[in-house]
């Protein structure tokens, strides 16, 4: 797409050279996509969040539906009647690749990367739910593939499109609270089981479920309804826990404003961790060095009902989720997961505060950003170049959780300097038959 000549440029060049125009029957071959031309979109994961992501693309041509649950696929096909139905995304892409322009991936975390990678290698634009990947290595691979194939990408952290979120980034960057030195982020997740053991009882695989396809690259295990649907988030082999689920939302704004890439140390205190599942509660401490003139900063993450001390906000009662940024001249507080609203504290110090002039573009809408980029427009803000770095920072917290050791991170070489057993979780091997 990015290599195609725009209609305007072609017309301008022809006029300048006095050459005649050859009009092709398929205008996409000559000009790329016009703003009002429809994309052929394939959906991988049609239930839950996948349904809303699919419906966000309803103005395009939905040409293929893929889900491991035949009932979910059949239900989606009632609305998108012309779409072909599949259970295996690999077969879908193999058979329909030439007639697909873009792919939406809304599967469990452990199958994000193989689906997105296959699509990008075929030159398809990709939207993928958060967190972008299950492992840090996968995040790097998807970033590099997006760069190599020059496709339009976006991760599903919808709050990035919020005007309030972008404004809060501008306020922080303006120096309103001075240099930030401490950050607290807390979440009301998990709202699914964590800190549990693998179920011992046997269960029959429902006739509508393709269990082996759902397992994908993960180690083989018997079916059980405690894994799928939704409860997969708490299991090490399938999800990324409370941190992976919500970190790409709640940490997004400070990550963007404060350049929170490549922490040098990550430590975790957990309660209820098992060999199979993420813990019931965790507190994670990230240490960031100086970054492009920004002073060193410590970030704390809390989940499972744990929160920072109310003292950070003058003793006020803290909501279930929130973000508090402590700076040399004041504090910023956001009480929602997307950081779409904020306040500066203490209030009396900011009574006459004037917002900085907008420096970030305002979004037409989260899905609209990606669809516009697919048609040759401006890149989505949460494209894979950005989203991979955010995902990597978030997933490093899980390294500290599952290894039970502090992680001293060598970002350049993608390794935990002090913890060899982290290697398995940085780049978890795939089951035979699945590739990245």
C-alpha positions as CSV (number, residue, x, y, z in Angstrom):
1,X,0.0,0.0,0.0
2,X,2.7,2.5,1.0
3,X,4.6,1.8,-2.2
4,X,1.6,2.6,-4.5
5,X,1.5,5.9,-6.2
6,X,-1.3,8.2,-5.0
7,X,-4.0,9.2,-7.5
8,X,-3.1,12.9,-7.1
9,X,0.6,12.3,-7.6
10,X,0.0,10.3,-10.7
11,X,-2.3,12.9,-12.2
12,X,0.2,15.6,-11.4
13,X,3.1,13.7,-12.9
14,X,1.2,12.9,-16.1
15,X,0.1,16.5,-16.6
16,X,3.7,17.7,-16.1
17,X,5.1,15.3,-18.7
18,X,2.3,15.7,-21.2
19,X,1.7,11.9,-21.2
20,X,-1.6,10.3,-21.6
21,X,-3.2,8.3,-18.8
22,X,-3.9,4.6,-18.9
23,X,-7.0,3.9,-16.8
24,X,-7.1,0.4,-15.2
25,X,-10.3,-1.3,-14.4
26,X,-9.2,-2.0,-10.8
27,X,-8.4,1.5,-9.5
28,X,-6.6,0.0,-6.5
29,X,-3.9,-1.4,-8.8
30,X,-3.2,2.1,-10.1
31,X,-3.8,4.5,-7.2
32,X,-3.9,2.6,-3.9
33,X,-7.0,3.0,-1.8
34,X,-9.2,6.0,-2.0
35,X,-10.5,7.3,1.3
36,X,-14.0,6.0,0.5
37,X,-12.9,2.6,-1.0
38,X,-13.6,-0.4,1.1
39,X,-11.0,-2.8,2.5
40,X,-11.4,-6.5,2.5
41,X,-11.0,-7.4,6.1
42,X,-10.5,-10.9,7.7
43,X,-11.4,-11.4,11.4
44,X,-9.5,-13.8,13.6
45,X,-11.4,-14.2,16.9
46,X,-15.1,-13.3,16.5
47,X,-16.4,-13.4,20.1
48,X,-16.1,-11.1,23.1
49,X,-13.8,-8.2,22.2
50,X,-13.5,-9.7,18.8
51,X,-17.1,-9.0,18.1
52,X,-16.8,-5.2,18.9
53,X,-13.6,-5.0,16.9
54,X,-15.3,-6.7,14.0
55,X,-18.3,-4.4,14.2
56,X,-15.9,-1.4,14.2
57,X,-14.9,-2.5,10.7
58,X,-18.5,-3.0,9.5
59,X,-18.2,-0.2,7.0
60,X,-15.5,-2.3,5.1
61,X,-16.0,-5.6,3.4
62,X,-15.8,-8.4,6.0
63,X,-14.7,-11.3,3.8
64,X,-13.6,-13.9,6.2
65,X,-14.5,-15.0,9.8
66,X,-12.2,-17.3,11.8
67,X,-12.9,-18.6,15.3
68,X,-12.2,-21.9,17.1
69,X,-15.8,-21.9,18.3
70,X,-18.1,-22.8,15.4
71,X,-21.1,-21.3,17.2
72,X,-19.4,-17.9,17.5
73,X,-18.4,-18.0,13.8
74,X,-21.9,-19.0,12.8
75,X,-23.4,-16.2,14.8
76,X,-21.1,-13.6,13.3
77,X,-22.0,-14.9,9.8
78,X,-25.6,-14.0,10.4
79,X,-24.6,-10.3,10.1
80,X,-21.7,-10.7,7.7
81,X,-23.4,-13.1,5.3
82,X,-20.9,-12.9,2.5
83,X,-17.9,-13.9,4.7
84,X,-16.3,-17.3,4.4
85,X,-16.0,-19.2,7.7
86,X,-12.8,-20.9,9.1
87,X,-11.6,-22.4,12.4
88,X,-7.8,-22.2,11.6
89,X,-6.4,-18.8,10.7
90,X,-3.5,-20.4,8.9
91,X,-5.8,-22.1,6.4
92,X,-7.8,-18.9,6.0
93,X,-4.7,-16.9,5.1
94,X,-3.4,-19.6,2.9
95,X,-6.7,-19.9,0.9
96,X,-7.8,-16.3,0.9
97,X,-4.6,-14.3,1.2
98,X,-4.9,-12.7,-2.3
99,X,-8.4,-11.4,-1.5
100,X,-7.6,-10.0,2.0
101,X,-6.2,-6.5,2.6
102,X,-6.3,-6.3,6.4
103,X,-6.6,-8.6,9.4
104,X,-8.1,-8.1,12.9
105,X,-6.6,-10.4,15.6
106,X,-8.7,-10.7,18.8
107,X,-7.7,-14.1,20.1
108,X,-6.2,-15.2,23.5
109,X,-2.8,-13.6,24.2
110,X,-0.8,-16.6,23.3
111,X,-2.0,-16.7,19.7
112,X,-1.7,-12.9,19.0
113,X,1.8,-13.1,17.6
114,X,1.6,-16.2,15.3
115,X,-1.6,-14.8,13.7
116,X,-0.3,-11.3,13.3
117,X,3.1,-12.4,12.1
118,X,1.7,-14.6,9.4
119,X,-0.6,-11.9,8.1
120,X,2.2,-9.2,8.0
121,X,4.5,-11.6,6.2
122,X,1.8,-11.8,3.5
123,X,1.7,-8.0,3.3
124,X,-1.6,-7.6,5.3
125,X,-2.4,-4.6,7.5
126,X,-3.0,-5.8,11.1
127,X,-5.0,-4.7,14.1
128,X,-4.2,-6.8,17.2
129,X,-5.7,-6.7,20.7
130,X,-3.6,-5.8,23.7
131,X,-1.2,-6.8,25.0
132,X,0.4,-7.1,21.6
133,X,2.0,-10.4,22.4
134,X,2.4,-13.1,25.0
135,X,6.2,-12.8,25.3
136,X,8.8,-10.0,25.0
137,X,10.5,-11.7,22.1
138,X,7.3,-11.9,20.1
139,X,6.9,-8.1,20.6
140,X,10.2,-7.4,19.0
141,X,9.4,-9.8,16.1
142,X,6.1,-8.0,15.4
143,X,7.8,-4.6,15.5
144,X,10.4,-5.7,13.0
145,X,7.9,-7.3,10.7
146,X,5.7,-4.2,10.6
147,X,8.8,-2.1,9.7
148,X,10.0,-4.6,7.1
149,X,6.7,-5.0,5.3
150,X,5.5,-1.4,5.7
151,X,2.0,-2.4,6.7
152,X,-0.5,-0.3,8.8
153,X,-0.8,-1.6,12.3
154,X,-2.5,-0.8,15.6
155,X,-2.8,-2.4,19.0
156,X,-6.2,-2.4,20.8
157,X,-5.5,0.0,23.6
158,X,-8.5,2.1,22.8
159,X,-7.8,4.8,25.3
160,X,-5.0,6.0,23.0
161,X,-7.6,7.7,20.8
162,X,-9.0,9.7,23.7
163,X,-8.5,13.5,23.5
164,X,-8.2,13.6,27.3
165,X,-5.4,11.0,27.2
166,X,-3.5,12.9,24.6
167,X,-4.0,16.2,26.4
168,X,-2.6,14.7,29.6
169,X,0.5,13.6,27.7
170,X,0.9,17.2,26.5
171,X,0.5,18.6,30.1
172,X,3.1,16.2,31.4
173,X,5.5,17.0,28.6
174,X,5.0,20.7,29.2
175,X,6.6,20.4,32.6
176,X,3.4,21.4,34.5
177,X,4.4,19.2,37.5
178,X,8.1,19.4,36.9
179,X,10.3,16.4,36.5
180,X,8.4,13.2,37.4
181,X,10.3,10.9,39.7
182,X,7.7,8.4,40.9
183,X,4.6,6.7,39.4
184,X,1.9,4.6,40.9
185,X,-0.5,2.5,38.8
186,X,-3.2,0.3,40.3
187,X,-5.9,-1.9,38.9
188,X,-9.0,-3.7,40.1
189,X,-8.0,-6.8,38.1
190,X,-7.9,-9.7,38.2
191,X,-11.7,-10.4,37.8
192,X,-11.0,-14.0,36.7
193,X,-9.3,-16.8,38.7
194,X,-5.6,-16.5,39.5
195,X,-3.4,-18.3,42.0
196,X,-5.0,-21.6,41.1
197,X,-3.8,-25.1,40.2
198,X,-4.6,-27.0,37.0
199,X,-8.0,-28.6,37.2
200,X,-7.7,-32.4,37.9
201,X,-11.2,-33.5,36.7
202,X,-11.8,-34.4,33.1
203,X,-14.2,-32.6,30.8
204,X,-15.5,-33.4,27.3
205,X,-14.6,-31.1,24.5
206,X,-17.8,-29.4,23.3
207,X,-18.6,-30.3,19.7
208,X,-18.4,-26.7,18.6
209,X,-14.8,-26.1,20.0
210,X,-11.7,-26.9,18.1
211,X,-9.5,-27.4,21.2
212,X,-6.2,-28.2,19.5
213,X,-6.5,-25.0,17.4
214,X,-7.3,-23.0,20.5
215,X,-4.2,-24.3,22.2
216,X,-2.2,-23.2,19.2
217,X,1.5,-22.8,20.1
218,X,1.0,-23.6,23.8
219,X,1.9,-27.0,25.3
220,X,-0.8,-29.6,24.8
221,X,-3.2,-30.2,27.7
222,X,-6.7,-31.6,28.1
223,X,-9.7,-29.4,27.6
224,X,-11.4,-27.8,30.6
225,X,-13.9,-24.9,30.8
226,X,-11.7,-23.2,33.3
227,X,-9.4,-22.2,30.4
228,X,-11.8,-21.1,27.7
229,X,-13.5,-18.7,27.3
230,X,-12.3,-15.6,29.2
231,X,-10.7,-17.4,32.2
232,X,-7.6,-18.0,30.1
233,X,-6.2,-14.6,31.2
234,X,-5.0,-16.0,34.5
235,X,-3.1,-19.0,33.1
236,X,0.6,-18.7,32.4
237,X,0.4,-20.6,29.1
238,X,-2.4,-18.6,27.6
239,X,-2.7,-15.1,29.2
240,X,-0.6,-12.4,30.8
241,X,-2.5,-11.9,34.0
242,X,-3.8,-8.7,35.5
243,X,-0.7,-6.8,34.5
244,X,-0.8,-7.9,30.9
245,X,-4.5,-7.3,30.6
246,X,-4.7,-3.8,31.9
247,X,-1.1,-2.4,31.8
248,X,-1.3,-1.5,28.2
249,X,-4.3,0.7,29.1
250,X,-3.4,2.3,32.5
251,X,0.4,2.6,31.9
252,X,-0.1,3.9,28.3
253,X,-0.3,7.7,29.1
254,X,2.7,7.9,31.4
255,X,4.6,5.5,29.1
256,X,4.1,7.9,26.2
257,X,4.7,11.1,28.2
258,X,7.7,9.9,30.2
259,X,9.4,7.6,27.7
260,X,9.2,4.5,30.0
261,X,11.2,2.2,27.8
262,X,13.9,-0.2,28.8
263,X,13.8,-0.3,32.6
264,X,17.0,-1.5,34.1
265,X,15.5,-3.4,37.1
266,X,12.2,-5.0,37.9
267,X,11.2,-6.6,41.2
268,X,7.9,-8.2,42.3
269,X,6.2,-9.1,45.5
270,X,3.4,-11.6,45.0
271,X,0.8,-13.6,46.9
272,X,-0.7,-16.8,45.6
273,X,1.5,-17.6,42.6
274,X,1.4,-21.2,41.3
275,X,3.2,-23.1,38.6
276,X,0.2,-22.8,36.4
277,X,-1.3,-19.4,37.1
278,X,-0.5,-15.8,37.8
279,X,-0.7,-14.6,41.5
280,X,-3.8,-13.4,43.3
281,X,-2.0,-10.2,44.1
282,X,1.2,-8.4,43.1
283,X,3.2,-5.3,43.6
284,X,5.9,-4.7,40.9
285,X,8.6,-2.1,41.1
286,X,10.2,-0.8,37.9
287,X,13.4,1.3,37.9
288,X,14.0,3.6,34.9
289,X,17.4,5.4,34.3
290,X,17.7,8.9,32.9
291,X,16.0,9.1,29.5
292,X,16.6,11.9,27.1
293,X,17.0,14.5,29.9
294,X,14.3,13.0,32.1
295,X,15.4,12.2,35.6
296,X,15.4,8.5,36.9
297,X,12.0,7.3,37.8
298,X,10.4,4.5,39.8
299,X,7.1,3.0,38.8
300,X,4.9,0.8,41.1
301,X,2.2,-1.5,39.8
302,X,-0.5,-2.9,42.1
303,X,-3.3,-5.4,41.5
304,X,-5.5,-7.9,43.3
305,X,-7.1,-5.2,45.4
306,X,-3.7,-3.7,46.5
307,X,-3.2,0.1,46.2
308,X,-0.6,2.6,47.1
309,X,-0.8,4.7,50.3
310,X,-3.6,7.3,50.2
311,X,-0.9,9.8,51.3
312,X,0.2,10.2,47.6
313,X,-3.1,12.0,47.0
314,X,-3.4,13.8,50.3
315,X,-5.3,11.0,52.1
316,X,-8.2,10.9,49.7
317,X,-9.9,7.5,49.1
318,X,-8.4,5.8,46.1
319,X,-10.7,4.4,43.4
320,X,-10.5,0.8,42.2
321,X,-8.0,1.8,39.4
322,X,-5.9,4.8,38.9
323,X,-2.7,6.5,38.0
324,X,-0.7,9.0,40.2
325,X,2.4,10.7,38.9
326,X,4.6,12.5,41.4
327,X,6.7,15.4,40.2
328,X,9.0,18.1,41.6
329,X,6.3,20.8,41.3
330,X,3.1,18.8,41.8
331,X,1.1,15.6,41.0
332,X,-1.1,14.4,38.2
333,X,-4.0,12.0,39.1
334,X,-6.2,10.0,36.7
335,X,-9.0,7.9,38.2
336,X,-9.8,5.8,35.1
337,X,-8.2,3.0,33.1
338,X,-7.6,5.0,30.0
339,X,-6.3,8.2,31.6
340,X,-9.0,10.1,29.7
341,X,-9.5,12.4,32.6
342,X,-7.0,13.9,35.0
343,X,-6.4,16.6,37.6
344,X,-3.4,18.4,38.9
345,X,-2.6,18.5,42.6
346,X,-2.6,20.3,44.9
347,X,-5.6,22.1,43.3
348,X,-4.7,25.5,44.8
349,X,-1.4,25.5,43.1
350,X,-3.0,24.9,39.7
351,X,-6.0,27.2,40.0
352,X,-4.8,29.4,37.1
353,X,-3.1,26.6,35.1
354,X,-3.2,27.2,31.3
355,X,-3.1,24.0,29.2
356,X,-0.3,23.9,26.6
357,X,-1.2,24.2,23.0
358,X,-2.1,20.9,21.4
359,X,1.0,19.1,20.0
360,X,-0.5,15.7,19.3
361,X,-3.0,15.1,16.6
362,X,-6.6,14.4,17.7
363,X,-8.0,11.1,16.8
364,X,-11.0,10.4,14.5
365,X,-11.6,7.3,16.6
366,X,-9.6,4.3,17.5
367,X,-10.7,1.9,14.8
368,X,-10.9,4.8,12.3
369,X,-7.2,5.6,12.9
370,X,-6.2,2.2,11.8
371,X,-8.6,2.0,8.8
372,X,-7.3,5.4,7.7
373,X,-3.7,4.2,7.9
374,X,-4.6,1.0,5.9
375,X,-5.8,3.3,3.1
376,X,-2.5,5.2,3.0
377,X,-3.3,7.9,5.7
378,X,-1.4,8.8,8.8
379,X,-0.1,6.0,11.0
380,X,-2.2,5.1,14.0
381,X,-0.7,6.4,17.2
382,X,-0.6,2.9,18.8
383,X,1.1,1.3,15.8
384,X,3.3,-1.7,16.4
385,X,6.5,0.4,16.6
386,X,5.0,2.1,19.7
387,X,2.8,-0.8,20.9
388,X,5.7,-3.3,20.9
389,X,7.7,-1.1,23.2
390,X,4.8,-0.5,25.6
391,X,4.0,-4.3,25.6
392,X,7.7,-5.1,26.3
393,X,7.8,-2.8,29.3
394,X,4.6,-4.3,30.7
395,X,5.6,-7.9,30.2
396,X,8.9,-7.4,32.0
397,X,6.9,-7.2,35.1
398,X,5.6,-10.8,34.5
399,X,9.2,-11.9,34.2
400,X,9.8,-10.8,37.7
401,X,6.6,-12.5,38.8
402,X,7.1,-15.9,37.3
403,X,10.8,-16.3,38.0
404,X,10.5,-15.0,41.6
405,X,13.8,-13.0,41.1
406,X,14.7,-9.4,40.4
407,X,15.2,-8.9,36.7
408,X,18.2,-6.8,35.6
409,X,17.3,-6.1,32.1
410,X,19.6,-5.9,29.1
411,X,17.2,-4.4,26.5
412,X,19.7,-4.5,23.6
413,X,20.3,-8.2,23.9
414,X,16.8,-9.1,25.1
415,X,17.9,-10.9,28.3
416,X,17.8,-10.9,32.0
417,X,21.5,-10.5,33.0
418,X,21.1,-12.2,36.3
419,X,18.4,-14.8,35.7
420,X,18.9,-17.5,33.1
421,X,15.6,-19.1,33.8
422,X,13.9,-16.0,32.5
423,X,15.0,-17.1,29.0
424,X,12.1,-19.5,28.7
425,X,9.5,-16.8,29.4
426,X,11.3,-14.2,27.2
427,X,11.0,-16.5,24.2
428,X,8.7,-19.4,25.0
429,X,9.1,-22.2,22.5
430,X,6.2,-23.1,20.3
431,X,4.5,-26.5,20.1
432,X,5.3,-28.4,16.9
433,X,3.2,-27.2,13.9
434,X,3.2,-23.5,15.0
435,X,5.7,-20.9,14.0
436,X,6.3,-17.2,14.5
